[in-house]
Amino acid sequence: MSKLKVAFICVHNSCRSQIAEALGKHYAVDVFESYSAGTELKGSINPDAVRLMKQLFRIDMEQT
């Protein structure tokens, strides 16, 4: 049986949805596939989100 696919959506796909996708890939990779998207695209991930994910969870969002 294939895994569920979960999409996390926020406006710019630069912070919250990216964090949710990274956490899903880190903690629930056996349960579902994580994706992020936005209704209005922004050119890059929020640098504060990248920094906090590295600090708190040792997840490098720039790698994924």
N, C-alpha and C positions, 0 to 999 in steps of 0.2 A: 504494500500500500504506500502511496506517495505521501509526502509530508504536506501539511497545509501551507499555503502561502499567505503571509500577512503583510499588508502595506500600511505603513505609518505615514499619515498625511499632515502637513502643516502648510502655512502660506508659502514660505520661501524655500523650503527644503534645505535650510542652512543651519538649523540648530536642533529643535525638538524632535523632528522626524528622524534626523541623522543620529541623534543620541539613542532614540528608541530602536532604530535598526541595528546599531552597534551592540546595544545591550541584548537584543534578541539573538543576534548572531553569536554572542559570547555565552549567554546563559541558557538559551533554548534551542540551540542548533539541532538537537535530537528531536525536538517537538515540531518546529515549523521553520520555514524559510522566511527571512526578514528582508523587507524592501522599504525604501523611503521615497517619498515624492512630495511635490509641492504644487499649489495652484498657480503660483507666480515664481518662476525660477530666478535664483540669484546666482551670481558667478562663482561663489566659493562657500565653503563651510565656515561658520562663525568661529573665529580663532579662540574665543573664550570657551566655547563648547569643546573644541579640540584639546585645549589645555586642561580643562577640568576632567575630561574622560581619561586623559593620560595620568593625571594626579590621583584621581579617586579609584579608577578601575584598571589602570595600566593597559588601556585600550587605545591604540593609535588609529584614530579615525581617518587620518591622511593615507594610511596604508590600504584601507578598504574602501 
